[in-house]
Amino acid sequence: MAEATVIGWDIGGAHVKACLLQRGRVIDVAQWTCPLWQGIEHLERALQSARERWPAAARARHAVTMTGEMVDLFEHREEGVQRIAALLCDAWPEAPPLQFFAGDRGWCGRERVAGEWAHIASANWLATALHAARELDGFQREGVLVDIGSTTTDIIAFKGGRVVTQARSDVQRLATGELVYQGVVRTPLCGLARQIPWRGQPLNVMNEYFATVADVYRLTGELDAAHDLYPSADNAPKDAAATRKRLARMIGMDARDASDAEWLLFAQDWRAAQVAELGTQLQRVMAMHALSADAVVVSAGCGDFLVADVLAQAHGAACACRSYGADLARLGAGAAPDATRWAQVCAPSVAVAMLLDMELR
């Protein structure tokens, strides 16, 4: 079975995500915390967890994408790509040569990583969008991927089976709105808005690391605890009372200064601020690439619960929505019960596994 097995990897700076593919079908998807900025040993531990979960990985084919090269553990991104690649290759000595996704340059083995590092760096979004475009080609000619993760949001247009943006690097996508550095877990709350309403009055926000976006969605009940993996801003518990305390600090108050109902409304105002920003960027991307009103939106990420409201904020620019996990990740017989949901959350790992499998067939 090993020869028909592909493991897709998305090596991030905060999480490692992986997909087990057998005969072109998703069998299992998993995520491990990996605070890579604290040391390379965190990646080593995540790989060991994967090895224990999937013994077949030892001789499987491996497809790799990454964003972890950005962490400040490394002197620069080039070093990050090369060290991550070397660690993965050394971790699977009995496997066929690992393949690294290099975007427009295709796949490359270890020997080409040094020369292609700039194309390998932070290309996970391109893998997801390319896979979505190919899967939908012939059914839906154009669309846009909206992948709202723990830390960032990718908004990527596709037409006719290909990704249409000319941007490839993070800096280019930050300029076009195709990378929005906001997610639903790790983003410092002061990064969402400069002002926030409180009892009918706009207040300037305290630019301190008092709370994260996770506090907002924990209080609204939308954040799955399985995705709420990192410590809170004050390292205090994540129950509702402690969450309200953190939110209150954002405007110089204490939780006891208002009712629980008011703090819930406050959280909903923060939610509205994020939806407004993401909706604006989605509208911008769709206009930039002249997508039609019937373009499909492919949702992905642990923040997919925002997508419907983001679409509404963008004036209903897309009338159809598909879930990457449910509609594009093809499950195999015997797939884990939660494979669809985790494929939605870990879309780039599924995408690189699928793309390499297509290449090999």
C-alpha positions as a Markdown table, in Angstrom:
| # | Residue | x | y | z |
|---|---|---|---|---|
| 1 | Met | 0.0 | 0.0 | 0.0 |
| 2 | Ala | 3.0 | 2.3 | 0.6 |
| 3 | Glu | 3.5 | 2.9 | -3.1 |
| 4 | Ala | 0.0 | 4.2 | -3.4 |
| 5 | Thr | 0.2 | 6.4 | -0.4 |
| 6 | Val | 1.0 | 10.1 | -0.5 |
| 7 | Ile | 1.4 | 12.3 | 2.6 |
| 8 | Gly | 0.8 | 16.0 | 2.0 |
| 9 | Trp | 2.5 | 18.5 | 4.3 |
| 10 | Asp | 1.8 | 22.1 | 5.1 |
| 11 | Ile | 4.6 | 23.2 | 7.4 |
| 12 | Gly | 3.5 | 26.5 | 9.1 |
| 13 | Gly | 5.1 | 28.6 | 11.7 |
| 14 | Ala | 2.4 | 27.7 | 14.3 |
| 15 | His | 0.9 | 24.4 | 13.1 |
| 16 | Val | 1.9 | 21.4 | 11.0 |
| 17 | Lys | -0.9 | 20.1 | 8.9 |
| 18 | Ala | -0.8 | 16.8 | 7.1 |
| 19 | Cys | -3.0 | 14.6 | 4.8 |
| 20 | Leu | -2.8 | 10.9 | 4.3 |
| 21 | Leu | -3.9 | 10.0 | 0.7 |
| 22 | Gln | -4.3 | 6.5 | -0.6 |
| 23 | Arg | -5.0 | 5.7 | -4.2 |
| 24 | Gly | -6.0 | 9.3 | -4.8 |
| 25 | Arg | -8.4 | 9.5 | -1.9 |
| 26 | Val | -8.2 | 11.2 | 1.5 |
| 27 | Ile | -8.0 | 8.8 | 4.4 |
| 28 | Asp | -7.0 | 11.0 | 7.3 |
| 29 | Val | -6.1 | 14.6 | 8.0 |
| 30 | Ala | -4.4 | 15.9 | 11.1 |
| 31 | Gln | -2.9 | 19.1 | 12.7 |
| 32 | Trp | -0.3 | 19.5 | 15.4 |
| 33 | Thr | 0.8 | 22.7 | 17.2 |
| 34 | Cys | 4.3 | 23.7 | 16.2 |
| 35 | Pro | 5.6 | 27.0 | 17.6 |
| 36 | Leu | 8.5 | 26.9 | 15.2 |
| 37 | Trp | 9.8 | 30.3 | 16.3 |
| 38 | Gln | 10.7 | 28.7 | 19.6 |
| 39 | Gly | 13.0 | 26.1 | 18.1 |
| 40 | Ile | 13.3 | 23.5 | 15.3 |
| 41 | Glu | 12.6 | 20.7 | 17.9 |
| 42 | His | 8.9 | 21.6 | 17.7 |
| 43 | Leu | 8.9 | 20.5 | 14.1 |
| 44 | Glu | 10.8 | 17.4 | 15.0 |
| 45 | Arg | 8.1 | 16.5 | 17.6 |
| 46 | Ala | 5.3 | 17.1 | 15.1 |
| 47 | Leu | 6.9 | 14.8 | 12.6 |
| 48 | Gln | 7.3 | 12.2 | 15.3 |
| 49 | Ser | 3.6 | 12.5 | 16.1 |
| 50 | Ala | 2.8 | 12.0 | 12.4 |
| 51 | Arg | 5.1 | 8.9 | 12.3 |
| 52 | Glu | 3.2 | 7.4 | 15.2 |
| 53 | Arg | -0.2 | 8.1 | 13.7 |
| 54 | Trp | 0.7 | 6.9 | 10.2 |
| 55 | Pro | 3.3 | 4.1 | 10.2 |
| 56 | Ala | 2.8 | 3.9 | 6.4 |
| 57 | Ala | 4.5 | 7.3 | 6.1 |
| 58 | Ala | 7.9 | 5.7 | 6.4 |
| 59 | Arg | 7.8 | 4.5 | 2.8 |
| 60 | Ala | 5.1 | 6.8 | 1.3 |
| 61 | Arg | 5.6 | 9.6 | -1.2 |
| 62 | His | 5.7 | 13.0 | 0.5 |
| 63 | Ala | 4.5 | 16.3 | -1.0 |
| 64 | Val | 5.5 | 19.4 | 0.9 |
| 65 | Thr | 4.5 | 23.1 | 1.0 |
| 66 | Met | 5.4 | 25.5 | 3.7 |
| 67 | Thr | 5.1 | 29.0 | 5.3 |
| 68 | Gly | 7.2 | 28.3 | 8.4 |
| 69 | Glu | 10.3 | 29.8 | 6.7 |
| 70 | Met | 9.0 | 33.2 | 7.8 |
| 71 | Val | 9.5 | 32.7 | 11.6 |
| 72 | Asp | 12.3 | 34.6 | 13.3 |
| 73 | Leu | 14.1 | 31.4 | 14.2 |
| 74 | Phe | 15.8 | 31.8 | 10.8 |
| 75 | Glu | 18.1 | 34.6 | 9.6 |
| 76 | His | 16.1 | 34.9 | 6.4 |
| 77 | Arg | 13.5 | 33.0 | 4.4 |
| 78 | Glu | 16.1 | 31.2 | 2.3 |
| 79 | Glu | 17.6 | 29.7 | 5.3 |
| 80 | Gly | 14.2 | 28.7 | 6.6 |
| 81 | Val | 13.2 | 26.9 | 3.4 |
| 82 | Gln | 16.5 | 25.0 | 3.3 |
| 83 | Arg | 16.5 | 24.0 | 7.0 |
| 84 | Ile | 12.8 | 22.9 | 6.9 |
| 85 | Ala | 13.4 | 20.9 | 3.7 |
| 86 | Ala | 16.5 | 19.2 | 5.1 |
| 87 | Leu | 14.8 | 18.2 | 8.3 |
| 88 | Leu | 11.9 | 16.7 | 6.4 |
| 89 | Cys | 14.1 | 14.8 | 4.0 |
| 90 | Asp | 16.2 | 13.4 | 6.9 |
| 91 | Ala | 13.0 | 12.4 | 8.8 |
| 92 | Trp | 11.9 | 10.0 | 6.0 |
| 93 | Pro | 15.1 | 8.3 | 4.8 |
| 94 | Glu | 13.3 | 5.2 | 3.5 |
| 95 | Ala | 10.7 | 7.1 | 1.5 |
| 96 | Pro | 11.0 | 8.0 | -2.2 |
| 97 | Pro | 12.6 | 11.5 | -2.6 |
| 98 | Leu | 10.4 | 14.1 | -1.1 |
| 99 | Gln | 8.8 | 16.6 | -3.5 |
| 100 | Phe | 8.5 | 20.3 | -2.7 |
| 101 | Phe | 5.8 | 22.4 | -4.3 |
| 102 | Ala | 7.4 | 25.3 | -6.1 |
| 103 | Gly | 4.4 | 26.8 | -7.7 |
| 104 | Asp | 4.9 | 27.7 | -11.3 |
| 105 | Arg | 8.2 | 25.8 | -11.3 |
| 106 | Gly | 6.5 | 22.6 | -10.5 |
| 107 | Trp | 7.9 | 20.0 | -8.1 |
| 108 | Cys | 11.5 | 19.8 | -7.0 |
| 109 | Gly | 13.5 | 17.3 | -5.0 |
| 110 | Arg | 16.0 | 18.1 | -2.3 |
| 111 | Glu | 18.8 | 18.8 | -4.8 |
| 112 | Arg | 16.8 | 21.7 | -6.3 |
| 113 | Val | 15.6 | 23.3 | -3.1 |
| 114 | Ala | 18.5 | 25.8 | -2.8 |
| 115 | Gly | 17.9 | 27.1 | -6.3 |
| 116 | Glu | 14.1 | 27.2 | -6.1 |
| 117 | Trp | 13.7 | 28.4 | -2.5 |
| 118 | Ala | 11.9 | 31.6 | -3.4 |
| 119 | His | 9.2 | 29.6 | -5.3 |
| 120 | Ile | 8.8 | 27.1 | -2.4 |
| 121 | Ala | 8.5 | 29.8 | 0.2 |
| 122 | Ser | 4.9 | 30.5 | 1.3 |
| 123 | Ala | 3.3 | 28.8 | -1.7 |
| 124 | Asn | 0.7 | 26.8 | 0.2 |
| 125 | Trp | -2.1 | 29.2 | -0.9 |
| 126 | Leu | -1.2 | 28.6 | -4.5 |
| 127 | Ala | -1.5 | 24.8 | -4.1 |
| 128 | Thr | -5.0 | 25.1 | -2.6 |
| 129 | Ala | -6.2 | 27.5 | -5.3 |
| 130 | Leu | -4.6 | 25.5 | -8.1 |
| 131 | His | -6.3 | 22.3 | -6.9 |
| 132 | Ala | -9.6 | 24.0 | -6.5 |
| 133 | Ala | -9.3 | 25.4 | -10.1 |
| 134 | Arg | -8.5 | 22.0 | -11.6 |
| 135 | Glu | -11.2 | 20.2 | -9.7 |
| 136 | Leu | -13.9 | 22.7 | -10.7 |
| 137 | Asp | -12.7 | 23.2 | -14.3 |
| 138 | Gly | -15.5 | 22.0 | -16.6 |
| 139 | Phe | -18.1 | 22.5 | -13.9 |
| 140 | Gln | -17.5 | 26.1 | -12.8 |
| 141 | Arg | -15.3 | 28.1 | -15.1 |
| 142 | Glu | -14.4 | 30.8 | -12.6 |
| 143 | Gly | -14.3 | 31.4 | -8.9 |
| 144 | Val | -12.4 | 32.5 | -5.9 |
| 145 | Leu | -10.8 | 30.7 | -2.9 |
| 146 | Val | -11.5 | 32.2 | 0.5 |
| 147 | Asp | -9.3 | 30.4 | 3.0 |
| 148 | Ile | -9.7 | 32.0 | 6.5 |
| 149 | Gly | -7.2 | 30.4 | 8.8 |
| 150 | Ser | -5.9 | 30.9 | 12.3 |
| 151 | Thr | -3.6 | 33.7 | 11.3 |
| 152 | Thr | -4.2 | 34.8 | 7.7 |
| 153 | Thr | -6.8 | 34.9 | 5.0 |
| 154 | Asp | -6.1 | 34.0 | 1.3 |
| 155 | Ile | -8.4 | 35.3 | -1.4 |
| 156 | Ile | -7.3 | 33.8 | -4.7 |
| 157 | Ala | -9.2 | 34.0 | -8.1 |
| 158 | Phe | -9.2 | 31.3 | -10.7 |
| 159 | Lys | -10.5 | 30.8 | -14.2 |
| 160 | Gly | -10.5 | 28.0 | -16.7 |
| 161 | Gly | -8.6 | 25.6 | -14.5 |
| 162 | Arg | -5.8 | 28.0 | -13.6 |
| 163 | Val | -5.0 | 30.6 | -10.9 |
| 164 | Val | -5.2 | 34.0 | -12.5 |
| 165 | Thr | -3.3 | 36.2 | -10.1 |
| 166 | Gln | 0.2 | 37.4 | -11.2 |
| 167 | Ala | 1.2 | 37.9 | -7.6 |
| 168 | Arg | 3.3 | 35.1 | -6.1 |
| 169 | Ser | 5.1 | 36.4 | -3.0 |
| 170 | Asp | 3.6 | 37.5 | 0.2 |
| 171 | Val | 4.7 | 41.1 | -0.4 |
| 172 | Gln | 3.0 | 41.1 | -3.8 |
| 173 | Arg | -0.2 | 39.6 | -2.4 |
| 174 | Leu | -0.3 | 42.1 | 0.5 |
| 175 | Ala | -0.3 | 44.8 | -2.1 |
| 176 | Thr | -3.3 | 43.3 | -4.1 |
| 177 | Gly | -5.5 | 42.3 | -1.1 |
| 178 | Glu | -5.0 | 38.6 | -1.9 |
| 179 | Leu | -3.3 | 38.1 | 1.4 |
| 180 | Val | -5.0 | 39.6 | 4.4 |
| 181 | Tyr | -3.0 | 39.2 | 7.6 |
| 182 | Gln | -6.0 | 38.3 | 9.7 |
| 183 | Gly | -7.3 | 35.0 | 11.0 |
| 184 | Val | -9.7 | 33.8 | 13.6 |
| 185 | Val | -7.4 | 32.6 | 16.3 |
| 186 | Arg | -3.9 | 34.1 | 16.7 |
| 187 | Thr | -4.4 | 37.7 | 15.3 |
| 188 | Pro | -3.9 | 40.3 | 18.1 |
| 189 | Leu | -7.3 | 42.0 | 18.5 |
| 190 | Cys | -5.8 | 45.5 | 18.2 |
| 191 | Gly | -4.9 | 44.5 | 14.6 |
| 192 | Leu | -8.5 | 44.4 | 13.5 |
| 193 | Ala | -9.6 | 48.0 | 14.0 |
| 194 | Arg | -8.4 | 51.3 | 15.3 |
| 195 | Gln | -11.8 | 52.2 | 16.7 |
| 196 | Ile | -14.6 | 50.1 | 18.0 |
| 197 | Pro | -18.1 | 51.1 | 19.2 |
| 198 | Trp | -19.0 | 50.9 | 22.8 |
| 199 | Arg | -22.5 | 51.9 | 24.0 |
| 200 | Gly | -23.0 | 54.0 | 20.9 |
| 201 | Gln | -19.7 | 55.8 | 21.0 |
| 202 | Pro | -16.6 | 55.0 | 18.9 |
| 203 | Leu | -13.6 | 54.4 | 21.1 |
| 204 | Asn | -9.9 | 54.2 | 20.1 |
| 205 | Val | -8.6 | 50.7 | 20.6 |
| 206 | Met | -5.7 | 50.1 | 23.0 |
| 207 | Asn | -2.7 | 48.9 | 20.9 |
| 208 | Glu | -1.7 | 46.3 | 23.4 |
| 209 | Tyr | -1.6 | 42.6 | 23.3 |
| 210 | Phe | -4.5 | 42.3 | 25.7 |
| 211 | Ala | -6.6 | 39.9 | 23.6 |
| 212 | Thr | -6.7 | 37.9 | 20.4 |
| 213 | Val | -9.4 | 37.3 | 17.8 |
| 214 | Ala | -9.9 | 33.9 | 19.4 |
| 215 | Asp | -11.5 | 35.7 | 22.4 |
| 216 | Val | -14.1 | 37.2 | 20.0 |
| 217 | Tyr | -15.1 | 33.9 | 18.5 |
| 218 | Arg | -14.9 | 32.0 | 21.7 |
| 219 | Leu | -17.5 | 34.4 | 23.2 |
| 220 | Thr | -19.7 | 34.2 | 20.1 |
| 221 | Gly | -19.6 | 30.4 | 20.3 |
| 222 | Glu | -18.2 | 30.0 | 16.7 |
| 223 | Leu | -14.6 | 28.9 | 17.4 |
| 224 | Asp | -14.1 | 25.2 | 17.6 |
| 225 | Ala | -12.1 | 24.3 | 20.6 |
| 226 | Ala | -10.0 | 21.9 | 18.4 |
| 227 | His | -8.6 | 25.0 | 16.7 |
| 228 | Asp | -8.1 | 27.1 | 19.8 |
| 229 | Leu | -4.7 | 25.6 | 20.6 |
| 230 | Tyr | -2.5 | 28.5 | 21.6 |
| 231 | Pro | -2.4 | 30.2 | 25.0 |
| 232 | Ser | -4.5 | 33.2 | 25.6 |
| 233 | Ala | -2.9 | 36.7 | 25.6 |
| 234 | Asp | -2.6 | 36.7 | 29.4 |
| 235 | Asn | -2.0 | 33.0 | 29.7 |
| 236 | Ala | -5.2 | 32.8 | 31.7 |
| 237 | Pro | -8.0 | 30.3 | 31.2 |
| 238 | Lys | -10.3 | 30.3 | 28.1 |
| 239 | Asp | -13.6 | 30.2 | 29.9 |
| 240 | Ala | -16.2 | 32.9 | 29.2 |
| 241 | Ala | -15.4 | 35.0 | 32.3 |
| 242 | Ala | -11.6 | 35.1 | 31.5 |
| 243 | Thr | -12.4 | 35.9 | 27.9 |
| 244 | Arg | -14.6 | 38.8 | 28.9 |
| 245 | Lys | -11.7 | 40.2 | 31.0 |
| 246 | Arg | -9.4 | 40.2 | 28.0 |
| 247 | Leu | -11.9 | 41.9 | 25.8 |
| 248 | Ala | -12.6 | 44.6 | 28.4 |
| 249 | Arg | -9.0 | 45.5 | 28.6 |
| 250 | Met | -9.0 | 46.5 | 24.9 |
| 251 | Ile | -11.0 | 49.6 | 25.9 |
| 252 | Gly | -9.5 | 50.2 | 29.4 |
| 253 | Met | -12.3 | 48.5 | 31.3 |
| 254 | Asp | -12.9 | 45.6 | 33.6 |
| 255 | Ala | -15.4 | 42.8 | 32.8 |
| 256 | Arg | -17.3 | 43.8 | 35.9 |
| 257 | Asp | -18.0 | 47.2 | 34.4 |
| 258 | Ala | -20.7 | 45.8 | 32.1 |
| 259 | Ser | -23.1 | 42.9 | 31.8 |
| 260 | Asp | -22.3 | 39.7 | 30.0 |
| 261 | Ala | -24.8 | 40.6 | 27.3 |
| 262 | Glu | -22.9 | 43.9 | 26.6 |
| 263 | Trp | -19.6 | 42.0 | 26.3 |
| 264 | Leu | -21.2 | 39.7 | 23.8 |
| 265 | Leu | -22.4 | 42.7 | 21.8 |
| 266 | Phe | -18.9 | 44.0 | 22.0 |
| 267 | Ala | -17.5 | 40.8 | 20.6 |
| 268 | Gln | -20.0 | 40.9 | 17.8 |
| 269 | Asp | -18.8 | 44.4 | 16.9 |
| 270 | Trp | -15.3 | 43.1 | 16.6 |
| 271 | Arg | -16.7 | 40.3 | 14.5 |
| 272 | Ala | -18.4 | 42.8 | 12.2 |
| 273 | Ala | -15.2 | 44.8 | 11.9 |
| 274 | Gln | -13.3 | 41.7 | 10.6 |
| 275 | Val | -16.2 | 40.7 | 8.3 |
| 276 | Ala | -16.2 | 44.2 | 6.8 |
| 277 | Glu | -12.4 | 44.1 | 6.2 |
| 278 | Leu | -12.5 | 40.7 | 4.6 |
| 279 | Gly | -15.6 | 41.6 | 2.5 |
| 280 | Thr | -13.8 | 44.7 | 1.2 |
| 281 | Gln | -10.8 | 42.7 | 0.2 |
| 282 | Leu | -12.9 | 40.0 | -1.5 |
| 283 | Gln | -14.8 | 42.6 | -3.5 |
| 284 | Arg | -11.4 | 44.1 | -4.4 |
| 285 | Val | -10.0 | 40.8 | -5.7 |
| 286 | Met | -13.1 | 39.9 | -7.6 |
| 287 | Ala | -13.2 | 43.3 | -9.3 |
| 288 | Met | -9.4 | 43.2 | -10.1 |
| 289 | His | -9.9 | 39.9 | -11.9 |
| 290 | Ala | -13.2 | 40.8 | -13.5 |
| 291 | Leu | -15.0 | 37.8 | -12.0 |
| 292 | Ser | -18.7 | 37.5 | -13.0 |
| 293 | Ala | -21.6 | 37.6 | -10.5 |
| 294 | Asp | -22.0 | 33.8 | -10.7 |
| 295 | Ala | -18.4 | 33.0 | -9.8 |
| 296 | Val | -18.2 | 30.3 | -7.2 |
| 297 | Val | -16.6 | 30.9 | -3.8 |
| 298 | Val | -14.6 | 28.0 | -2.4 |
| 299 | Ser | -14.4 | 28.2 | 1.4 |
| 300 | Ala | -11.6 | 26.7 | 3.5 |
| 301 | Gly | -9.9 | 27.1 | 6.8 |
| 302 | Cys | -11.0 | 27.1 | 10.5 |
| 303 | Gly | -12.6 | 30.4 | 10.0 |
| 304 | Asp | -15.0 | 29.2 | 7.3 |
| 305 | Phe | -17.9 | 30.2 | 9.5 |
| 306 | Leu | -17.4 | 33.8 | 8.5 |
| 307 | Val | -17.6 | 33.2 | 4.7 |
| 308 | Ala | -21.3 | 33.6 | 4.3 |
| 309 | Asp | -21.2 | 37.0 | 6.0 |
| 310 | Val | -18.1 | 38.0 | 4.1 |
| 311 | Leu | -19.9 | 37.3 | 0.9 |
| 312 | Ala | -22.9 | 39.4 | 2.0 |
| 313 | Gln | -20.5 | 42.2 | 2.9 |
| 314 | Ala | -19.1 | 42.0 | -0.6 |
| 315 | His | -22.6 | 42.8 | -1.9 |
| 316 | Gly | -23.4 | 39.2 | -2.8 |
| 317 | Ala | -20.8 | 39.2 | -5.5 |
| 318 | Ala | -20.9 | 35.4 | -5.7 |
| 319 | Cys | -24.1 | 33.4 | -5.6 |
| 320 | Ala | -22.6 | 29.9 | -5.1 |
| 321 | Cys | -20.3 | 28.6 | -2.4 |
| 322 | Arg | -18.6 | 25.3 | -2.1 |
| 323 | Ser | -16.7 | 23.8 | 0.8 |
| 324 | Tyr | -13.2 | 22.6 | 0.0 |
| 325 | Gly | -13.4 | 19.8 | 2.5 |
| 326 | Ala | -16.9 | 18.6 | 1.6 |
| 327 | Asp | -16.9 | 19.2 | -2.2 |
| 328 | Leu | -13.3 | 19.0 | -3.4 |
| 329 | Ala | -11.4 | 16.7 | -1.0 |
| 330 | Arg | -12.3 | 13.2 | -2.3 |
| 331 | Leu | -12.7 | 10.8 | 0.6 |
| 332 | Gly | -11.7 | 7.2 | 0.4 |
| 333 | Ala | -13.3 | 4.1 | 1.9 |
| 334 | Gly | -12.4 | 3.8 | 5.5 |
| 335 | Ala | -11.7 | 7.6 | 5.8 |
| 336 | Ala | -11.5 | 8.9 | 9.4 |
| 337 | Pro | -15.0 | 10.1 | 10.6 |
| 338 | Asp | -13.7 | 13.7 | 10.9 |
| 339 | Ala | -11.7 | 13.7 | 7.6 |
| 340 | Thr | -14.0 | 16.1 | 5.8 |
| 341 | Arg | -13.9 | 18.7 | 8.5 |
| 342 | Trp | -10.1 | 18.5 | 8.9 |
| 343 | Ala | -9.6 | 18.6 | 5.1 |
| 344 | Gln | -11.5 | 21.9 | 5.2 |
| 345 | Val | -9.2 | 23.2 | 7.9 |
| 346 | Cys | -6.0 | 21.8 | 6.5 |
| 347 | Ala | -6.7 | 22.4 | 2.8 |
| 348 | Pro | -3.1 | 23.1 | 1.6 |
| 349 | Ser | -1.9 | 19.7 | 2.9 |
| 350 | Val | -4.7 | 18.0 | 1.0 |
| 351 | Ala | -4.0 | 20.1 | -2.1 |
| 352 | Val | -0.3 | 19.2 | -2.3 |
| 353 | Ala | -1.1 | 15.5 | -1.8 |
| 354 | Met | -3.8 | 15.6 | -4.5 |
| 355 | Leu | -1.6 | 17.6 | -6.9 |
| 356 | Leu | 1.4 | 15.2 | -6.6 |
| 357 | Asp | -0.9 | 12.2 | -6.9 |
| 358 | Met | -2.3 | 13.7 | -10.1 |
| 359 | Glu | 1.3 | 14.2 | -11.4 |
| 360 | Leu | 2.2 | 10.6 | -10.7 |
| 361 | Arg | -0.8 | 9.0 | -12.4 |
